[in-house]
């Protein structure tokens, strides 16, 4: 008797390819990128509000203070080592500003003076802020030395570019013709606040 043998050949299974994970390779690169990002991101100093923002003549005025800062050029204001705080006036245009400034833009060539009175002693600290720029944008500010912890009354006086007291404003013009002109400058005005100073810790910069 003849026996017929039937052989079935199965297709050979392809060899398994060992997959390499990319995580060990990417980890150093990701760490380096994170370090570079952190190094390039400015650290913002903590701002303390002196009062709620106020709206006047198409502008929003915010009063804040923070730790005393180092400035350039050197000598334009007191050094941080001789100061307690950096006081600021953040002045931005509101929608429909009558003097031609786009909403949210900084208002230049103003003169902002300040006066602080310590309530329990009546001691007075006063001066003029200077225009400057920082990581959070342009503003008016000054480094000042306070009369110790306690409650202070604060007055800001904001002068327009054409005010006699504002010497820098003499170099800033305003279109007055019918086609391109803007409204006359606002009158000088005062803003009054109160705040309690208890110290803000270590001095430094932005």
C-alpha positions as CSV (number, residue, x, y, z in Angstrom):
1,X,0.0,0.0,0.0
2,X,1.4,3.4,-1.0
3,X,1.3,6.1,1.7
4,X,1.1,9.6,0.5
5,X,2.7,12.2,2.8
6,X,1.3,15.7,2.6
7,X,3.6,18.3,4.0
8,X,2.2,21.7,4.9
9,X,4.7,24.5,5.0
10,X,3.8,27.5,7.2
11,X,5.2,30.9,6.3
12,X,8.2,31.8,8.4
13,X,7.4,34.4,11.1
14,X,9.5,37.6,10.5
15,X,12.0,38.2,13.2
16,X,10.9,40.6,15.9
17,X,12.4,44.1,15.7
18,X,13.6,45.4,19.0
19,X,12.1,48.8,19.4
20,X,14.2,51.5,21.0
21,X,12.5,54.0,23.2
22,X,13.3,57.6,22.5
23,X,12.7,58.7,26.1
24,X,16.3,58.2,27.4
25,X,17.5,60.1,24.3
26,X,15.0,62.9,24.7
27,X,15.3,63.3,28.4
28,X,18.6,65.3,28.4
29,X,17.4,67.5,25.6
30,X,14.1,68.2,27.4
31,X,15.9,69.0,30.6
32,X,18.2,71.4,28.7
33,X,15.3,73.1,27.0
34,X,13.5,73.5,30.3
35,X,16.6,75.1,31.8
36,X,17.1,77.5,28.9
37,X,13.4,78.5,29.1
38,X,13.6,79.1,32.9
39,X,16.8,81.2,32.4
40,X,15.2,83.3,29.7
41,X,11.9,83.9,31.6
42,X,12.1,87.1,33.7
43,X,11.2,86.7,37.4
44,X,8.5,89.2,38.3
45,X,8.7,90.9,41.6
46,X,5.6,90.9,43.8
47,X,3.5,94.1,43.5
48,X,1.4,95.3,46.4
49,X,-1.6,97.5,45.6
50,X,-1.8,100.9,47.3
51,X,-5.4,101.3,46.2
52,X,-7.9,100.3,43.5
53,X,-7.2,101.5,40.0
54,X,-9.0,104.8,39.2
55,X,-10.3,106.1,35.8
56,X,-9.7,109.8,35.0
57,X,-9.9,111.7,31.7
58,X,-9.7,108.5,29.5
59,X,-6.9,107.0,31.6
60,X,-6.6,104.2,34.1
61,X,-4.2,104.9,37.0
62,X,-2.9,102.1,39.1
63,X,-0.9,102.7,42.3
64,X,1.4,99.9,43.5
65,X,4.7,99.3,45.3
66,X,7.2,96.6,45.4
67,X,10.7,95.9,46.6
68,X,13.3,98.6,45.8
69,X,15.0,98.0,42.4
70,X,18.3,98.7,40.8
71,X,18.2,101.2,37.9
72,X,20.2,102.3,34.8
73,X,21.6,104.9,34.4
74,X,23.2,104.7,37.8
75,X,22.3,107.6,40.1
76,X,18.9,108.4,38.6
77,X,17.2,107.5,41.9
78,X,18.2,106.1,45.4
79,X,19.9,102.7,45.4
80,X,18.0,99.7,46.7
81,X,20.3,99.5,49.8
82,X,19.1,103.0,50.8
83,X,15.4,102.4,50.0
84,X,12.5,100.5,51.4
85,X,10.1,100.3,48.4
86,X,9.8,101.1,44.7
87,X,6.6,103.1,44.3
88,X,4.8,103.1,40.9
89,X,2.0,104.8,38.9
90,X,0.8,102.6,36.0
91,X,-1.0,104.9,33.6
92,X,-2.7,103.4,30.5
93,X,-5.3,104.7,28.0
94,X,-8.9,103.6,28.2
95,X,-11.0,102.9,25.1
96,X,-11.9,106.2,23.4
97,X,-9.1,108.2,25.0
98,X,-9.6,111.8,23.8
99,X,-5.9,112.5,23.3
100,X,-5.4,109.9,20.6
101,X,-3.9,107.0,22.6
102,X,-4.9,103.4,21.7
103,X,-6.6,101.4,24.5
104,X,-4.1,99.9,26.8
105,X,-1.2,102.0,25.7
106,X,1.1,103.7,28.2
107,X,0.7,107.5,28.5
108,X,4.2,109.2,28.1
109,X,5.5,112.7,29.0
110,X,3.4,113.1,32.2
111,X,4.8,114.3,35.5
112,X,3.7,112.3,38.5
113,X,4.5,113.6,41.9
114,X,3.9,111.8,45.2
115,X,3.5,112.6,48.9
116,X,3.4,110.1,51.7
117,X,2.4,111.1,55.3
118,X,3.0,108.7,58.1
119,X,-0.2,108.9,60.2
120,X,1.2,108.4,63.7
121,X,4.0,110.9,63.3
122,X,3.0,113.3,60.5
123,X,6.4,112.8,58.8
124,X,6.3,113.6,55.1
125,X,8.1,111.9,52.2
126,X,7.6,113.5,48.7
127,X,9.2,113.6,45.3
128,X,8.7,113.1,41.6
129,X,8.5,109.8,39.8
130,X,10.5,109.1,36.7
131,X,9.5,107.4,33.5
132,X,11.1,104.0,33.1
133,X,10.6,100.5,31.6
134,X,10.7,97.1,33.3
135,X,9.7,93.5,32.4
136,X,6.0,94.3,33.0
137,X,6.1,97.4,30.7
138,X,6.7,101.2,31.0
139,X,5.5,103.1,34.1
140,X,6.4,106.0,36.4
141,X,8.3,105.2,39.6
142,X,10.8,106.0,42.3
143,X,12.8,104.2,45.0
144,X,11.9,105.7,48.4
145,X,12.9,105.3,52.1
146,X,9.9,105.2,54.4
147,X,9.6,106.2,58.1
148,X,9.2,102.7,59.4
149,X,6.2,100.3,59.5
150,X,2.8,101.9,59.9
151,X,-0.1,103.5,58.1
152,X,0.6,106.0,55.4
153,X,-1.6,108.5,53.5
154,X,-0.6,108.7,49.8
155,X,-1.3,111.4,47.3
156,X,-0.4,111.2,43.6
157,X,-0.6,114.4,41.5
158,X,-0.7,113.8,37.8
159,X,0.4,116.7,35.5
160,X,-0.3,116.8,31.7
161,X,2.5,117.5,29.2
162,X,1.5,121.2,29.0
163,X,1.6,121.9,32.7
164,X,4.2,124.6,33.8
165,X,5.6,122.1,36.4
166,X,6.3,119.5,33.7
167,X,9.6,120.4,32.1
168,X,9.8,117.3,30.0
169,X,6.4,118.0,28.5
170,X,7.8,121.0,26.7
171,X,9.3,118.6,24.2
172,X,6.0,116.8,23.4
173,X,3.6,118.3,20.9
174,X,-0.1,117.8,20.2
175,X,-1.8,118.1,16.8
176,X,-4.5,120.8,16.9
177,X,-5.7,121.1,13.3
178,X,-9.2,120.0,12.3
179,X,-8.0,117.0,10.3
180,X,-5.5,115.3,12.6
181,X,-5.9,117.1,16.0
182,X,-6.8,115.6,19.3
183,X,-8.6,117.1,22.4
184,X,-6.8,119.5,24.7
185,X,-4.8,118.1,27.5
186,X,-6.6,117.3,30.8
187,X,-6.1,119.5,33.9
188,X,-3.7,118.3,36.7
189,X,-5.5,116.1,39.2
190,X,-4.8,114.3,42.5
191,X,-5.5,110.7,43.7
192,X,-5.6,109.9,47.4
193,X,-4.9,106.5,48.9
194,X,-4.0,104.8,52.2
195,X,-1.9,101.7,52.9
196,X,-0.2,99.9,55.7
197,X,3.5,99.2,55.3
198,X,4.8,96.2,57.2
199,X,7.9,95.4,55.2
200,X,8.2,93.2,52.1
201,X,11.2,91.1,52.9
202,X,14.4,90.8,50.9
203,X,15.3,93.6,48.5
204,X,16.1,92.8,44.9
205,X,15.3,93.6,41.3
206,X,12.9,92.3,38.7
